[in-house]
Structure formats: structure tokens, C-alpha cells
Amino acid sequence: MAPEDEAAFLGFVFERPTVYLIPDVRNSTPEIPHTRDVRAIRSLHCMLWDKDILPRPQVEHIPSGNDYHLRSEESLIQFLRSPLKKDSIVAGRIALSTGWKGVPYTNPKTVRAMTAWYNALSRWIKSTFKNSFVYASDFKPNVGSRERLVWVGPCAIEMSLQGVKLKQNGPPEYSLHYFDPATEDSVLAGYREPEKFVVIGRVVHVGDVVSTAMRQQIFRVAIEKDAPFSEFEGTFTCVGPEPRLGDEVACVFSENIFGRHAEPWEPREIKKLTAVNRERVLEGIRKAWRV
């Protein structure tokens, strides 16, 4: 949402006289600040509250921070506003916890009213905003694919046509590009998937662990064949048995679509191969990476 799109959306939201915006989920007192005038609100993490559905949300005192955290998520609509920067707009969202079946927070007293309210907001967005977009690399503009899950306001679209980037919460080097739905086939014909390939080689050096949580480690691998290089050293993701010096491995590489370095290829995953698991591992890799 551009600011004008947000104003139009909140204008619809506030057609209900009992609806207010809660500008923050943490406060210094148990009182819940709320307003229908958002001009001075700078917070991006807000909640929409209908007093007719929930007379008063609950708060919880958190001793470690000596503040109060807003609860009652099941009876409020999360409203993450779209950050507007100098040359970009980042996607926000509306969300409702009762939209997920089986979540323990569902309040039987409010679930029907909240679901109906959320659906009304969703219908308004889909009738007013557009979702005809390609999500593509800024570094390699012909690498991209159809994006159907993001809806963008008309003023944000107009800003994008003037050079402002529309960003999701993914890689900062990717942007959304609007197209006329009538031209979808011809537009999509100009985009392609990133190139990927799997090669087999042997580990000639085991380097440092880059991230334990992400299971990333540096390996240097001598490639047997069918690769644009005979040897490669980089940070691979390693899930499963850790390859050791001399082990045969399968390596996945993908095209450099972010432009964060000069190398044309990105190391992605490395898997140890044995006589027993070789064919099964290779089949699993090709299926997972669609190569």
C-alpha cells in the first residue's frame, strides 16, 4: 500500500463506527491506546479492534521489560503497514489467527464475527487492488515468475511505474512488476527460471562452519565433469552426514540471481554419496531442486 492506498483501506475499515486501530502491541501501562486518526501514527505493527466484537482486549504484564503486551490475537486483526522508503515500498499484510484451523487461540465467542469481518476486508482489497505481477530479479531482470499472492494498491502500482520498487519480505534484490492481465501470456514469455544443475565430485578441503543453525559450511570440491569449473570452494548447505575429506559428493549449484558477488554460480547444497545411497540421494536432489 502506498499512503493513499492505506488511507482508502482504513476509510473502509472505519466505516464501522466501533472499529479502532491499536498502534502498538507493547505499552508501558495496561491501558490500550487506540485511535481512528492515524495521521500521527508511525508504528508499522498495528492491530484492528472492533469493540462490538470484543469489548476489551487482554494484556499481559511482562516483568523482564516492565511493560504490557497485547493479547487476544484471536479477536483482533493484525495490520502490518507497508514501509515506505525513498525508492521502495515493502509489502505489509492483514492476518487473523482464527483463519487457521486447529489453532489453540480460537475464541468460540468471536470466531464467526471475526472471520466474517476479516473476509469483508479481504474482499475489499481484492476488489480494489490488483495481483497481476511478476516477481523478478533486479540483477537479472529476465529471471522471474508469476506472483499471485500479493495484492497491490493502485497508487503503489502508479509509483512503481515511476521507478519505485515494490518489495516482498524476501530477497532485497527481487521486486514485483505489474502487467496488464490482458498481456499475461506475452509478458510471462519474457521471463525464465534460474538455471540450476547437479554435479558429482570429491571433497578436497573441509573448511569452517559458517552457520550451525543454517547447517552451512565451507567445502572445496573437485568436480568430475559436466560443470563450468573443475573445482569450486564455497559455502554449501549440508543436511545429513557431513562429508569428509575424500568423500564423493553431489553438489547443487544455481545461477547467481542476486548479484552479491562476481561469481556466476551460487553453491546451494552438498550431499555425501555412498555405494548404498548414491542413486537414492541423486534422485532426491534432482526432485527437490527440480533439475
Contacts in CASP RR format, 6 or more apart in sequence:
PFRMAT RR
TARGET T0000
AUTHOR 0000-0000-0000
METHOD contacts of the structure
MODEL  1
MAPEDEAAFLGFVFERPTVYLIPDVRNSTPEIPHTRDVRAIRSLHCMLWD
KDILPRPQVEHIPSGNDYHLRSEESLIQFLRSPLKKDSIVAGRIALSTGW
KGVPYTNPKTVRAMTAWYNALSRWIKSTFKNSFVYASDFKPNVGSRERLV
WVGPCAIEMSLQGVKLKQNGPPEYSLHYFDPATEDSVLAGYREPEKFVVI
GRVVHVGDVVSTAMRQQIFRVAIEKDAPFSEFEGTFTCVGPEPRLGDEVA
CVFSENIFGRHAEPWEPREIKKLTAVNRERVLEGIRKAWRV
1 9 0 8 1.000
1 81 0 8 1.000
1 82 0 8 1.000
1 89 0 8 1.000
1 92 0 8 1.000
1 152 0 8 1.000
1 153 0 8 1.000
1 155 0 8 1.000
1 156 0 8 1.000
2 82 0 8 1.000
2 84 0 8 1.000
2 89 0 8 1.000
2 153 0 8 1.000
2 155 0 8 1.000
2 156 0 8 1.000
2 158 0 8 1.000
2 159 0 8 1.000
3 84 0 8 1.000
3 155 0 8 1.000
4 155 0 8 1.000
5 129 0 8 1.000
5 153 0 8 1.000
5 154 0 8 1.000
5 155 0 8 1.000
5 156 0 8 1.000
6 81 0 8 1.000
6 82 0 8 1.000
8 128 0 8 1.000
9 121 0 8 1.000
9 124 0 8 1.000
9 125 0 8 1.000
9 128 0 8 1.000
10 21 0 8 1.000
10 38 0 8 1.000
12 121 0 8 1.000
12 124 0 8 1.000
13 19 0 8 1.000
13 21 0 8 1.000
13 48 0 8 1.000
13 121 0 8 1.000
14 36 0 8 1.000
16 50 0 8 1.000
16 52 0 8 1.000
18 50 0 8 1.000
18 51 0 8 1.000
18 52 0 8 1.000
19 36 0 8 1.000
19 48 0 8 1.000
19 49 0 8 1.000
19 50 0 8 1.000
19 51 0 8 1.000
20 34 0 8 1.000
20 35 0 8 1.000
20 36 0 8 1.000
20 48 0 8 1.000
20 49 0 8 1.000
20 51 0 8 1.000
21 34 0 8 1.000
21 35 0 8 1.000
21 36 0 8 1.000
21 38 0 8 1.000
21 41 0 8 1.000
21 46 0 8 1.000
21 47 0 8 1.000
21 48 0 8 1.000
21 49 0 8 1.000
21 79 0 8 1.000
22 32 0 8 1.000
22 33 0 8 1.000
22 34 0 8 1.000
22 46 0 8 1.000
22 47 0 8 1.000
22 48 0 8 1.000
22 49 0 8 1.000
22 57 0 8 1.000
22 70 0 8 1.000
22 76 0 8 1.000
23 33 0 8 1.000
23 34 0 8 1.000
23 35 0 8 1.000
23 38 0 8 1.000
23 41 0 8 1.000
23 43 0 8 1.000
23 46 0 8 1.000
24 33 0 8 1.000
24 43 0 8 1.000
24 45 0 8 1.000
24 46 0 8 1.000
24 70 0 8 1.000
25 45 0 8 1.000
25 47 0 8 1.000
25 69 0 8 1.000
25 70 0 8 1.000
26 67 0 8 1.000
26 68 0 8 1.000
26 69 0 8 1.000
26 70 0 8 1.000
27 33 0 8 1.000
27 59 0 8 1.000
27 67 0 8 1.000
27 68 0 8 1.000
27 70 0 8 1.000
28 66 0 8 1.000
28 67 0 8 1.000
28 68 0 8 1.000
29 68 0 8 1.000
30 59 0 8 1.000
30 61 0 8 1.000
30 68 0 8 1.000
32 49 0 8 1.000
32 56 0 8 1.000
32 57 0 8 1.000
32 59 0 8 1.000
32 70 0 8 1.000
34 49 0 8 1.000
35 41 0 8 1.000
43 81 0 8 1.000
44 80 0 8 1.000
44 81 0 8 1.000
44 83 0 8 1.000
45 78 0 8 1.000
45 80 0 8 1.000
45 81 0 8 1.000
46 78 0 8 1.000
46 79 0 8 1.000
46 80 0 8 1.000
46 81 0 8 1.000
47 57 0 8 1.000
47 70 0 8 1.000
47 76 0 8 1.000
47 77 0 8 1.000
47 78 0 8 1.000
47 79 0 8 1.000
48 76 0 8 1.000
48 77 0 8 1.000
48 78 0 8 1.000
48 79 0 8 1.000
48 94 0 8 1.000
49 57 0 8 1.000
49 76 0 8 1.000
50 113 0 8 1.000
50 117 0 8 1.000
53 75 0 8 1.000
53 110 0 8 1.000
53 113 0 8 1.000
53 114 0 8 1.000
53 117 0 8 1.000
54 72 0 8 1.000
54 75 0 8 1.000
54 76 0 8 1.000
54 110 0 8 1.000
57 70 0 8 1.000
57 71 0 8 1.000
57 72 0 8 1.000
57 75 0 8 1.000
57 76 0 8 1.000
58 70 0 8 1.000
58 71 0 8 1.000
58 72 0 8 1.000
59 68 0 8 1.000
59 69 0 8 1.000
59 70 0 8 1.000
59 71 0 8 1.000
60 68 0 8 1.000
60 69 0 8 1.000
60 71 0 8 1.000
61 67 0 8 1.000
61 68 0 8 1.000
62 68 0 8 1.000
62 69 0 8 1.000
70 76 0 8 1.000
72 107 0 8 1.000
73 97 0 8 1.000
73 105 0 8 1.000
74 97 0 8 1.000
74 98 0 8 1.000
74 103 0 8 1.000
74 105 0 8 1.000
74 106 0 8 1.000
74 107 0 8 1.000
74 110 0 8 1.000
74 111 0 8 1.000
74 114 0 8 1.000
75 107 0 8 1.000
75 110 0 8 1.000
75 114 0 8 1.000
77 94 0 8 1.000
77 95 0 8 1.000
77 96 0 8 1.000
77 114 0 8 1.000
77 117 0 8 1.000
77 118 0 8 1.000
77 121 0 8 1.000
78 93 0 8 1.000
78 94 0 8 1.000
78 95 0 8 1.000
78 96 0 8 1.000
79 93 0 8 1.000
79 94 0 8 1.000
80 92 0 8 1.000
80 93 0 8 1.000
80 94 0 8 1.000
80 95 0 8 1.000
81 92 0 8 1.000
82 89 0 8 1.000
82 90 0 8 1.000
82 91 0 8 1.000
82 92 0 8 1.000
82 156 0 8 1.000
83 89 0 8 1.000
83 90 0 8 1.000
83 92 0 8 1.000
87 163 0 8 1.000
87 164 0 8 1.000
87 165 0 8 1.000
88 164 0 8 1.000
88 165 0 8 1.000
88 166 0 8 1.000
88 167 0 8 1.000
88 175 0 8 1.000
89 156 0 8 1.000
89 159 0 8 1.000
89 160 0 8 1.000
89 164 0 8 1.000
89 165 0 8 1.000
89 166 0 8 1.000
89 167 0 8 1.000
90 167 0 8 1.000
90 168 0 8 1.000
90 169 0 8 1.000
91 150 0 8 1.000
91 166 0 8 1.000
91 167 0 8 1.000
91 168 0 8 1.000
91 169 0 8 1.000
92 169 0 8 1.000
94 118 0 8 1.000
94 121 0 8 1.000
94 122 0 8 1.000
94 125 0 8 1.000
96 114 0 8 1.000
96 115 0 8 1.000
96 118 0 8 1.000
97 103 0 8 1.000
97 105 0 8 1.000
97 106 0 8 1.000
98 105 0 8 1.000
98 106 0 8 1.000
98 107 0 8 1.000
98 110 0 8 1.000
98 111 0 8 1.000
98 114 0 8 1.000
98 115 0 8 1.000
98 118 0 8 1.000
99 115 0 8 1.000
99 118 0 8 1.000
107 114 0 8 1.000
125 151 0 8 1.000
126 151 0 8 1.000
128 153 0 8 1.000
128 154 0 8 1.000
129 151 0 8 1.000
129 152 0 8 1.000
129 153 0 8 1.000
129 154 0 8 1.000
130 151 0 8 1.000
130 152 0 8 1.000
130 153 0 8 1.000
130 154 0 8 1.000
130 157 0 8 1.000
130 178 0 8 1.000
131 147 0 8 1.000
131 148 0 8 1.000
131 149 0 8 1.000
131 150 0 8 1.000
131 151 0 8 1.000
131 152 0 8 1.000
132 178 0 8 1.000
132 179 0 8 1.000
132 180 0 8 1.000
132 181 0 8 1.000
132 184 0 8 1.000
133 146 0 8 1.000
133 147 0 8 1.000
133 148 0 8 1.000
133 150 0 8 1.000
133 152 0 8 1.000
133 166 0 8 1.000
133 176 0 8 1.000
133 177 0 8 1.000
133 178 0 8 1.000
133 179 0 8 1.000
134 144 0 8 1.000
134 145 0 8 1.000
134 146 0 8 1.000
134 147 0 8 1.000
134 176 0 8 1.000
134 177 0 8 1.000
134 179 0 8 1.000
134 187 0 8 1.000
134 188 0 8 1.000
134 191 0 8 1.000
135 144 0 8 1.000
135 145 0 8 1.000
135 146 0 8 1.000
135 147 0 8 1.000
135 150 0 8 1.000
135 168 0 8 1.000
135 174 0 8 1.000
135 175 0 8 1.000
135 176 0 8 1.000
135 177 0 8 1.000
136 142 0 8 1.000
136 143 0 8 1.000
136 144 0 8 1.000
136 145 0 8 1.000
136 174 0 8 1.000
136 175 0 8 1.000
136 177 0 8 1.000
136 191 0 8 1.000
137 143 0 8 1.000
137 144 0 8 1.000
137 173 0 8 1.000
137 174 0 8 1.000
137 257 0 8 1.000
137 258 0 8 1.000
138 165 0 8 1.000
138 173 0 8 1.000
138 174 0 8 1.000
138 175 0 8 1.000
139 173 0 8 1.000
139 256 0 8 1.000
139 257 0 8 1.000
139 258 0 8 1.000
139 259 0 8 1.000
140 255 0 8 1.000
140 257 0 8 1.000
142 190 0 8 1.000
142 191 0 8 1.000
142 192 0 8 1.000
143 191 0 8 1.000
143 192 0 8 1.000
143 193 0 8 1.000
143 194 0 8 1.000
143 255 0 8 1.000
143 257 0 8 1.000
144 191 0 8 1.000
144 192 0 8 1.000
144 193 0 8 1.000
145 191 0 8 1.000
145 193 0 8 1.000
146 184 0 8 1.000
146 188 0 8 1.000
147 168 0 8 1.000
147 176 0 8 1.000
150 168 0 8 1.000
150 176 0 8 1.000
152 160 0 8 1.000
152 166 0 8 1.000
152 176 0 8 1.000
152 178 0 8 1.000
156 164 0 8 1.000
156 166 0 8 1.000
157 178 0 8 1.000
160 166 0 8 1.000
160 176 0 8 1.000
160 177 0 8 1.000
160 178 0 8 1.000
161 178 0 8 1.000
165 175 0 8 1.000
166 175 0 8 1.000
166 176 0 8 1.000
166 177 0 8 1.000
166 178 0 8 1.000
167 174 0 8 1.000
167 175 0 8 1.000
167 176 0 8 1.000
168 174 0 8 1.000
168 176 0 8 1.000
171 258 0 8 1.000
173 257 0 8 1.000
173 258 0 8 1.000
173 259 0 8 1.000
173 260 0 8 1.000
179 187 0 8 1.000
194 254 0 8 1.000
194 255 0 8 1.000
194 257 0 8 1.000
195 254 0 8 1.000
195 255 0 8 1.000
196 252 0 8 1.000
196 253 0 8 1.000
196 254 0 8 1.000
196 255 0 8 1.000
196 268 0 8 1.000
196 289 0 8 1.000
196 290 0 8 1.000
196 291 0 8 1.000
197 226 0 8 1.000
197 227 0 8 1.000
197 252 0 8 1.000
197 253 0 8 1.000
197 291 0 8 1.000
198 250 0 8 1.000
198 251 0 8 1.000
198 252 0 8 1.000
198 253 0 8 1.000
198 282 0 8 1.000
198 285 0 8 1.000
198 286 0 8 1.000
198 289 0 8 1.000
198 291 0 8 1.000
199 223 0 8 1.000
199 224 0 8 1.000
199 225 0 8 1.000
199 226 0 8 1.000
199 227 0 8 1.000
199 250 0 8 1.000
199 251 0 8 1.000
199 253 0 8 1.000
200 223 0 8 1.000
200 224 0 8 1.000
200 225 0 8 1.000
200 248 0 8 1.000
200 249 0 8 1.000
200 250 0 8 1.000
200 251 0 8 1.000
200 273 0 8 1.000
201 221 0 8 1.000
201 222 0 8 1.000
201 223 0 8 1.000
201 224 0 8 1.000
201 248 0 8 1.000
201 249 0 8 1.000
201 250 0 8 1.000
201 251 0 8 1.000
202 221 0 8 1.000
202 222 0 8 1.000
202 224 0 8 1.000
202 246 0 8 1.000
202 247 0 8 1.000
202 248 0 8 1.000
202 249 0 8 1.000
203 219 0 8 1.000
203 220 0 8 1.000
203 221 0 8 1.000
203 243 0 8 1.000
203 244 0 8 1.000
203 245 0 8 1.000
203 246 0 8 1.000
203 247 0 8 1.000
203 249 0 8 1.000
204 220 0 8 1.000
204 221 0 8 1.000
204 222 0 8 1.000
204 231 0 8 1.000
204 245 0 8 1.000
204 246 0 8 1.000
205 219 0 8 1.000
205 220 0 8 1.000
205 233 0 8 1.000
205 245 0 8 1.000
206 217 0 8 1.000
206 218 0 8 1.000
206 219 0 8 1.000
206 243 0 8 1.000
206 244 0 8 1.000
206 245 0 8 1.000
207 217 0 8 1.000
207 218 0 8 1.000
207 219 0 8 1.000
207 220 0 8 1.000
208 217 0 8 1.000
208 218 0 8 1.000
209 216 0 8 1.000
209 217 0 8 1.000
210 216 0 8 1.000
210 217 0 8 1.000
210 218 0 8 1.000
210 235 0 8 1.000
214 237 0 8 1.000
215 237 0 8 1.000
215 238 0 8 1.000
215 239 0 8 1.000
216 235 0 8 1.000
216 236 0 8 1.000
216 237 0 8 1.000
216 238 0 8 1.000
217 235 0 8 1.000
217 236 0 8 1.000
217 238 0 8 1.000
217 242 0 8 1.000
218 233 0 8 1.000
218 234 0 8 1.000
218 235 0 8 1.000
218 236 0 8 1.000
219 233 0 8 1.000
219 234 0 8 1.000
219 236 0 8 1.000
219 238 0 8 1.000
219 243 0 8 1.000
219 249 0 8 1.000
219 270 0 8 1.000
220 231 0 8 1.000
220 232 0 8 1.000
220 233 0 8 1.000
220 234 0 8 1.000
221 231 0 8 1.000
221 232 0 8 1.000
221 233 0 8 1.000
221 249 0 8 1.000
221 251 0 8 1.000
221 270 0 8 1.000
222 230 0 8 1.000
222 231 0 8 1.000
223 229 0 8 1.000
223 230 0 8 1.000
223 231 0 8 1.000
223 232 0 8 1.000
223 251 0 8 1.000
227 253 0 8 1.000
228 264 0 8 1.000
228 265 0 8 1.000
229 265 0 8 1.000
232 251 0 8 1.000
232 253 0 8 1.000
232 265 0 8 1.000
232 267 0 8 1.000
234 267 0 8 1.000
235 267 0 8 1.000
236 251 0 8 1.000
236 267 0 8 1.000
236 268 0 8 1.000
236 269 0 8 1.000
236 270 0 8 1.000
237 268 0 8 1.000
237 269 0 8 1.000
237 270 0 8 1.000
238 269 0 8 1.000
238 270 0 8 1.000
238 271 0 8 1.000
239 269 0 8 1.000
239 271 0 8 1.000
240 271 0 8 1.000
240 272 0 8 1.000
241 272 0 8 1.000
242 272 0 8 1.000
243 249 0 8 1.000
243 270 0 8 1.000
243 271 0 8 1.000
243 272 0 8 1.000
244 272 0 8 1.000
247 272 0 8 1.000
247 273 0 8 1.000
248 272 0 8 1.000
248 273 0 8 1.000
248 274 0 8 1.000
248 278 0 8 1.000
249 270 0 8 1.000
249 271 0 8 1.000
249 272 0 8 1.000
249 273 0 8 1.000
250 270 0 8 1.000
250 271 0 8 1.000
250 273 0 8 1.000
250 281 0 8 1.000
250 282 0 8 1.000
250 285 0 8 1.000
251 267 0 8 1.000
251 268 0 8 1.000
251 269 0 8 1.000
251 270 0 8 1.000
251 271 0 8 1.000
252 267 0 8 1.000
252 268 0 8 1.000
252 269 0 8 1.000
252 270 0 8 1.000
252 285 0 8 1.000
252 289 0 8 1.000
252 291 0 8 1.000
253 265 0 8 1.000
253 266 0 8 1.000
253 267 0 8 1.000
253 268 0 8 1.000
254 265 0 8 1.000
254 266 0 8 1.000
254 268 0 8 1.000
254 289 0 8 1.000
255 264 0 8 1.000
255 265 0 8 1.000
255 266 0 8 1.000
256 263 0 8 1.000
256 264 0 8 1.000
256 265 0 8 1.000
256 266 0 8 1.000
257 266 0 8 1.000
258 266 0 8 1.000
268 289 0 8 1.000
269 285 0 8 1.000
269 289 0 8 1.000
271 281 0 8 1.000
271 285 0 8 1.000
272 281 0 8 1.000
273 281 0 8 1.000
273 282 0 8 1.000
285 291 0 8 1.000
END
